Amino acid sequence: MSRRLRPQGFTLIAAMVSAAALYNAPAAVAQSPLSAAIFDSVPNHIWNRTHRCLFARHSANGTEYGADTLDPLLWQRTDYLLTGDSHDRVLACLDEFLRSHAERAVQDPLKRAIFQRDLWAVFDWAAAGEDLPEQRRELETRLAEVMRRVAITSEQVRRLPDTYAAAVAARQFATEYDPQNPERAFLPPELFRSDGPWVCLSAYSENPTAIVHFTGRSRFLAFMRLPGGRDATLNYVHKLRSGADLPLLRNGSDPEFLNLALPQFPVGTEVALVRQAIVIDDRGNLAPTALTESVQLRVYHAITPGSPYMNYINGPSSHDQDFFEFRMRRPELFGNIVGGLVAVHPSEKEYATFMTHGMDAFVGPAASEGQGVILTRCLGCHSDSGIHSVQSRLQWMNHPVSERQPGNDDSTGDAITWETTVTIARKRLQPEFKILQSLWITGRD
């Protein structure tokens, strides 16, 4: 089987953000001692040790990072887990897990789903590389078998909690943006309501709308809310989609120029990007869940007129938006505390992993670059004026109302179903998933 695992179908938006993408991603903050006891109260429990082997990294001064981050601190050029002591240690830990049938030690379906989710991220990273093929296969084989053993049934998947709803029900967060307190994070209670003020944006195409964020291990759902509510938002979206004489970009497909003739949305507009986990059930099927991994929110308190030139990071909208984010934390999730969602502090920092240049931040010169403030990284892709900072428009505006699927016009539920379906279909075509499938099928207890 070929190991040349190149990304498929990169769109215009991917090309547009590549130069600035290192400013926009979840990654790492320093971990507390509690991170050592995520899956069991005993820190040295085999599930905890296995997870730490895969996720925890240490800086030169010994500080631990990554044990409770959404994504492992692994980059394209990382050889951690593939060479030296880290490789021997992780193989020994996985071998112990398999030999002792440690999958029997934790029966909670939620913990099993999250454990599999985390191992899957490491598996995809290992399968996407071309160097050190023998070491990668050693790791992949063991990861695939552990993932298979901890998989839950389709019925258990359906019973996993809706963690966004749980967070809203806890009433621990503000429910709307406060211009007098612009750093206070808020969680909109009506985000998923079918007749609510928020509209789920879908291109209803063969690819996910938030294509740049695609991993196949999560579905990414884009939402928009204008100050006038649902009708005003739908009217605005339909106006954009119906403008046959208003191309997305001034020069057709030239990513350097914006089309300033596009109708602008008003001050007070809000957009959101929700990331929810997909798992693999015990029959090897990809299954969506309502386990919310992150919620990113942007509020436009001003709309500064832009120029036709794209201007990442310091564009005209750099100071027009307030940014917020909630992330899943495993201790809170397993403790049934506010759905496991924790607001990112305005000054919180991280090591970025999403769409970086592939250098390992813990090795060599890259280590000195340190962390960046999480919320300011959003500007890396979203600093042009108003609607031009909503990058998913390049997907959903390409499909006018006349080309959309019957029955899918305004329904949040239909949009979510569509995005889920195309995300899973695309994932099934990825080379790394085919490797996982082959190992899953040949796995033995």
matplotlib code that plots the C-alpha trace (Angstrom):
import matplotlib.pyplot as plt

x = [0.0, 1.3, 2.2, 2.1, -0.8, -1.3, -4.4, -7.1, -9.1, -7.7, -9.9, -9.3, -9.8, -7.0, -4.6, -5.7, -5.1, -1.9, 0.4, -1.3, -2.7, -0.3, -2.2, -5.5, -5.6, -6.2, -3.1, -1.6, -1.6, 0.4, -1.3, -2.3, -1.5, -5.1, -4.3, -2.5, -5.8, -8.1, -9.6, -9.2, -8.6, -5.4, -2.7, -0.7, -3.7, -2.9, -5.5, -3.9, -0.4, -1.3, -2.9, 0.1, 2.5, 0.6, -0.4, 2.0, 5.1, 7.7, 9.5, 13.2, 12.5, 10.4, 7.0, 4.3, 2.0, -0.7, -2.2, -5.7, -5.6, -8.0, -5.3, -1.9, 1.2, 2.5, 3.5, 4.3, 8.0, 7.7, 9.7, 8.5, 6.8, 8.7, 12.3, 14.3, 12.9, 9.5, 8.9, 10.0, 7.9, 4.7, 5.0, 5.6, 2.6, 0.3, 1.6, 0.8, -2.7, -3.3, -1.7, -3.7, -7.0, -7.1, -10.1, -12.1, -10.9, -13.1, -16.7, -18.0, -19.1, -18.2, -14.6, -14.2, -15.4, -13.0, -10.1, -10.7, -11.1, -7.7, -5.9, -7.5, -5.8, -2.4, -3.1, -4.0, -0.8, 1.3, -0.4, 0.0, 3.8, 6.2, 9.4, 10.3, 7.6, 8.6, 8.2, 5.0, 3.5, 4.5, 2.6, -0.3, -0.9, -1.1, -3.2, -5.7, -6.1, -6.7, -9.2, -11.1, -11.2, -12.5, -15.1, -18.7, -21.9, -24.0, -26.7, -24.1, -23.0, -26.6, -26.8, -23.7, -24.6, -25.4, -22.7, -23.6, -27.1, -25.6, -23.4, -26.4, -28.6, -25.9, -26.4, -22.8, -22.1, -23.5, -26.0, -25.3, -22.5, -22.1, -20.5, -19.8, -17.9, -16.3, -14.0, -16.8, -17.3, -20.9, -22.6, -25.8, -28.6, -30.4, -27.5, -29.0, -32.7, -34.3, -36.4, -33.9, -31.9, -28.9, -28.6, -26.4, -24.6, -24.1, -22.9, -24.8, -21.9, -19.8, -17.3, -17.8, -18.5, -15.7, -13.3, -10.1, -10.8, -11.5, -10.1, -12.9, -12.7, -15.1, -17.9, -17.5, -20.7, -20.7, -23.4, -24.4, -26.7, -27.6, -29.1, -32.5, -32.8, -33.4, -35.5, -32.9, -30.1, -31.8, -32.6, -29.0, -27.7, -30.2, -29.2, -25.6, -26.4, -28.8, -26.2, -25.2, -23.5, -21.5, -18.6, -17.0, -13.7, -13.2, -11.1, -13.1, -10.8, -7.9, -7.3, -5.5, -8.5, -11.8, -15.1, -16.1, -19.5, -20.7, -23.5, -22.0, -23.7, -24.5, -22.7, -23.7, -23.5, -22.2, -20.6, -19.8, -17.9, -18.8, -16.6, -18.3, -16.7, -17.1, -16.3, -16.0, -18.5, -17.7, -18.7, -16.2, -18.8, -18.2, -20.8, -21.5, -22.0, -23.2, -19.9, -18.9, -15.1, -15.0, -17.1, -15.5, -17.4, -16.8, -18.8, -18.6, -18.8, -17.8, -17.4, -14.4, -14.5, -11.9, -9.6, -9.7, -6.5, -6.6, -4.8, -4.4, -3.6, -3.7, -6.7, -9.3, -11.4, -8.6, -10.1, -13.7, -14.3, -14.3, -13.2, -14.4, -13.8, -14.9, -13.0, -13.7, -11.8, -11.8, -12.0, -15.0, -16.6, -16.2, -17.3, -20.5, -19.6, -21.1, -20.9, -17.1, -16.9, -14.5, -14.1, -10.7, -9.2, -8.4, -4.7, -4.5, -1.6, -0.9, 1.4, -0.4, -0.7, -3.5, -2.2, 1.3, 4.4, 5.0, 7.9, 7.9, 7.6, 9.5, 12.6, 15.4, 15.0, 11.2, 11.1, 12.2, 9.2, 7.1, 3.3, 0.9, -2.3, -5.1, -7.8, -5.5, -4.7, -8.2, -7.0, -4.7, -7.7, -10.4, -9.3, -10.6, -13.7, -17.0, -18.3, -14.9, -13.5, -16.1, -14.0, -16.7, -18.6, -16.3, -18.2, -21.8, -22.0, -20.9, -24.2, -27.1, -30.6, -31.6, -28.9, -29.6, -31.2, -35.0, -36.0, -32.7, -33.2, -33.5, -33.4, -30.6, -31.2, -30.9, -27.7, -26.2, -27.2, -25.7, -22.4, -22.2, -22.9, -20.3, -17.7, -18.0, -18.0, -14.9, -13.2, -13.9, -11.8, -8.8, -5.7, -5.1, -8.6, -8.2, -5.0, -7.0, -9.8, -7.3, -5.7, -9.2, -10.4, -7.2, -7.2, -7.5, -8.1]
y = [0.0, 3.4, 5.7, 8.9, 10.4, 13.8, 16.0, 15.7, 18.4, 21.5, 24.4, 28.1, 28.9, 26.5, 28.3, 31.7, 30.8, 28.8, 31.8, 32.9, 29.6, 29.2, 32.0, 30.0, 26.8, 24.9, 23.5, 23.6, 25.3, 24.2, 21.4, 21.0, 17.9, 16.8, 16.1, 13.0, 11.4, 12.0, 8.6, 7.2, 8.7, 6.7, 8.7, 5.6, 3.8, 2.2, 4.4, 7.6, 6.4, 5.5, 8.9, 10.7, 8.8, 10.0, 13.6, 15.0, 16.9, 18.6, 21.9, 22.3, 23.4, 20.3, 21.9, 19.5, 20.6, 18.8, 16.3, 17.8, 19.6, 19.0, 17.8, 16.1, 18.2, 16.5, 18.2, 17.1, 17.1, 15.6, 12.4, 12.2, 8.8, 7.5, 7.5, 7.0, 6.6, 8.1, 5.4, 2.6, 4.0, 4.4, 0.9, -0.7, 1.2, 0.1, -3.5, -3.5, -2.1, -4.9, -7.7, -6.9, -6.3, -2.9, -2.0, -3.9, -1.6, 1.4, 0.7, 4.3, 4.8, 8.5, 7.9, 5.1, 7.4, 10.2, 7.8, 6.4, 10.0, 10.9, 7.8, 8.4, 11.8, 10.3, 7.5, 10.0, 11.9, 8.7, 7.5, 10.8, 10.7, 9.1, 9.0, 6.2, 3.8, 0.9, 2.9, 4.4, 1.0, -0.3, 2.6, 2.4, -1.3, -0.9, 2.2, 0.7, -2.4, -0.3, 1.9, -1.2, -2.7, 0.4, 1.1, 1.4, 0.2, 2.3, 2.4, 3.7, 6.3, 7.6, 7.9, 10.0, 13.4, 16.6, 18.6, 22.0, 21.6, 20.6, 23.7, 25.9, 24.2, 24.7, 28.5, 29.2, 31.4, 34.6, 34.1, 37.1, 39.5, 42.5, 45.5, 47.0, 43.9, 42.7, 40.2, 38.2, 34.9, 34.0, 30.9, 31.4, 29.2, 29.3, 28.3, 24.9, 25.9, 25.2, 28.4, 30.4, 33.5, 31.5, 30.0, 27.0, 27.8, 24.9, 24.8, 21.6, 20.4, 17.3, 18.8, 20.2, 23.9, 24.6, 22.7, 24.2, 22.7, 19.2, 16.2, 13.8, 13.1, 16.0, 17.8, 21.6, 23.7, 27.3, 29.6, 33.3, 35.6, 39.2, 41.6, 41.3, 37.6, 34.6, 36.3, 39.0, 36.5, 34.3, 37.3, 38.4, 34.9, 34.5, 37.9, 36.9, 33.6, 35.1, 37.7, 36.0, 39.2, 39.5, 36.9, 36.1, 37.6, 40.6, 38.7, 35.5, 33.0, 35.3, 34.9, 38.2, 40.4, 40.8, 41.8, 44.9, 44.9, 42.1, 43.3, 43.9, 42.6, 45.1, 45.9, 43.5, 40.4, 37.3, 34.1, 30.8, 27.6, 24.5, 21.4, 18.1, 14.7, 11.8, 8.3, 4.8, 2.3, -1.3, -2.3, 0.1, 2.7, 6.4, 7.9, 11.5, 12.6, 15.8, 15.9, 19.5, 19.9, 23.6, 26.7, 29.7, 33.0, 36.3, 39.5, 42.5, 45.7, 47.7, 47.3, 49.1, 49.6, 47.3, 47.4, 44.9, 43.4, 40.5, 41.5, 38.7, 39.5, 43.3, 43.7, 46.4, 44.2, 43.5, 45.8, 45.4, 42.0, 40.5, 36.8, 34.1, 30.4, 27.4, 24.2, 20.7, 19.8, 16.1, 16.4, 18.7, 16.5, 13.3, 15.2, 16.3, 19.9, 22.4, 19.9, 19.9, 23.3, 25.8, 29.4, 30.3, 33.2, 36.3, 36.0, 32.1, 30.9, 27.7, 25.9, 25.9, 22.7, 23.4, 24.2, 25.3, 24.9, 21.5, 22.4, 20.7, 23.5, 21.4, 20.7, 23.0, 26.7, 26.4, 25.8, 29.3, 30.7, 29.6, 30.0, 32.6, 34.0, 31.7, 34.3, 36.5, 33.7, 34.0, 37.1, 35.0, 34.1, 36.5, 40.1, 41.4, 43.6, 42.2, 39.4, 39.1, 37.7, 34.9, 32.4, 29.8, 32.2, 30.8, 27.6, 28.4, 31.3, 29.2, 27.4, 29.7, 29.0, 27.5, 24.8, 23.7, 20.5, 20.4, 20.6, 21.8, 25.6, 26.9, 24.0, 23.9, 20.1, 19.5, 21.6, 19.6, 16.3, 17.4, 18.5, 15.3, 13.2, 14.8, 14.9, 11.2, 10.4, 12.5, 10.8, 7.4, 8.3, 9.5, 7.2, 7.2, 6.0, 3.2, 2.1, 2.2, 0.1, -2.5, -2.8, -2.7, -5.7, -7.8, -7.0, -9.8, -10.0]
z = [0.0, -0.9, 2.0, 0.0, 1.9, 0.4, 1.2, -1.4, -3.0, -1.5, -2.4, -3.0, 0.6, 1.6, -0.6, 0.7, 4.4, 4.1, 4.6, 7.8, 9.2, 12.0, 13.8, 14.0, 15.9, 19.0, 20.7, 24.1, 27.5, 30.6, 32.4, 36.0, 38.1, 37.6, 34.0, 35.2, 36.3, 33.4, 32.8, 36.3, 39.8, 40.0, 38.1, 37.2, 35.8, 32.4, 30.6, 32.1, 31.3, 27.7, 27.2, 28.7, 26.5, 23.4, 24.4, 27.0, 25.8, 28.0, 27.4, 28.1, 31.7, 32.3, 32.1, 30.8, 28.0, 26.0, 28.4, 28.2, 24.8, 22.0, 19.6, 20.3, 20.1, 17.0, 13.8, 10.2, 11.0, 14.5, 15.1, 18.7, 19.3, 16.3, 17.5, 20.6, 24.2, 23.3, 20.6, 22.9, 25.8, 23.8, 22.2, 25.6, 27.0, 24.1, 24.4, 28.1, 27.4, 24.8, 26.7, 29.9, 28.1, 29.7, 27.5, 30.2, 33.0, 31.9, 30.9, 30.8, 27.1, 27.3, 28.5, 25.9, 23.1, 24.1, 24.6, 21.1, 19.7, 21.1, 19.8, 16.4, 16.2, 16.8, 14.3, 11.6, 12.3, 12.1, 8.9, 7.1, 7.2, 4.8, 6.7, 9.2, 7.7, 9.9, 13.1, 11.9, 11.2, 14.6, 16.2, 13.8, 14.3, 18.1, 18.0, 15.6, 17.9, 21.0, 19.1, 18.0, 21.5, 23.2, 20.5, 21.8, 20.2, 17.9, 20.6, 23.1, 20.6, 20.3, 24.0, 24.4, 25.9, 24.1, 25.8, 24.3, 25.6, 29.0, 29.1, 28.3, 30.9, 33.6, 33.2, 34.2, 31.1, 29.8, 27.1, 24.9, 24.0, 26.3, 24.6, 28.0, 29.0, 25.6, 27.2, 28.9, 27.0, 26.1, 24.9, 22.8, 24.1, 20.8, 18.6, 17.5, 17.7, 14.3, 14.3, 16.3, 15.3, 14.2, 10.7, 10.1, 6.8, 4.4, 0.8, 0.2, -1.9, -2.0, 0.5, 4.0, 4.2, 6.7, 4.4, 5.8, 9.2, 7.9, 9.7, 9.3, 13.0, 13.7, 12.0, 11.8, 11.7, 10.7, 12.0, 11.5, 13.3, 12.2, 14.7, 13.1, 13.9, 11.8, 9.0, 8.6, 8.5, 5.9, 3.8, 3.8, 3.0, 0.2, -1.2, -1.3, -2.9, -5.5, -6.7, -9.9, -11.0, -7.8, -7.8, -4.5, -5.6, -7.9, -10.4, -10.4, -8.8, -8.0, -4.2, -3.9, -4.6, -2.8, -4.4, -2.4, -4.3, -2.1, 0.3, 3.7, 6.9, 9.7, 12.9, 15.6, 13.4, 15.1, 13.6, 15.2, 14.4, 16.3, 16.3, 17.3, 17.6, 15.2, 16.6, 15.2, 16.6, 17.3, 13.8, 12.3, 11.2, 11.4, 13.7, 14.6, 18.2, 20.0, 22.0, 21.4, 21.3, 20.7, 20.0, 18.4, 18.3, 16.7, 17.2, 14.8, 16.8, 13.8, 10.0, 8.7, 4.9, 3.3, 0.3, -2.6, -1.4, 1.0, 4.2, 6.8, 10.4, 10.0, 7.8, 8.2, 10.5, 12.9, 15.5, 14.5, 16.1, 19.6, 19.7, 22.1, 22.4, 24.5, 24.6, 25.9, 29.0, 29.9, 33.7, 33.5, 30.8, 32.8, 36.0, 34.3, 34.8, 32.3, 29.5, 29.8, 28.1, 29.5, 28.3, 26.9, 28.9, 26.8, 27.8, 27.5, 25.4, 23.4, 21.0, 17.7, 15.7, 13.2, 9.7, 10.8, 8.7, 10.3, 12.6, 16.0, 18.6, 21.2, 19.0, 17.9, 17.0, 16.9, 20.6, 21.3, 19.5, 22.4, 22.6, 21.3, 22.6, 21.5, 20.7, 18.7, 16.3, 14.8, 13.1, 10.9, 8.7, 9.7, 9.6, 6.3, 6.4, 7.5, 5.2, 3.7, 7.0, 6.9, 4.9, 4.6, 2.3, -0.4, -0.1, 0.7, -1.7, -4.6, -4.5, -5.3, -4.0, -7.4, -7.2, -3.6, -2.6, -2.2, 1.4, 2.6, 2.3, 5.8, 8.3, 10.8, 11.2, 7.4, 7.2, 10.1, 8.5, 5.2, 6.7, 8.7, 5.7, 3.5, 6.3, 6.8, 3.1, 2.6, 5.5, 4.1, 1.1, 3.0, 2.7, 6.4, 7.1, 4.6, 6.5, 9.7, 8.2, 7.0, 10.4, 12.1, 10.0, 10.7, 14.4, 16.9, 20.6]

ax = plt.figure().add_subplot(projection="3d")
ax.plot(x, y, z, "-o")
ax.set_aspect("equal")
plt.show()
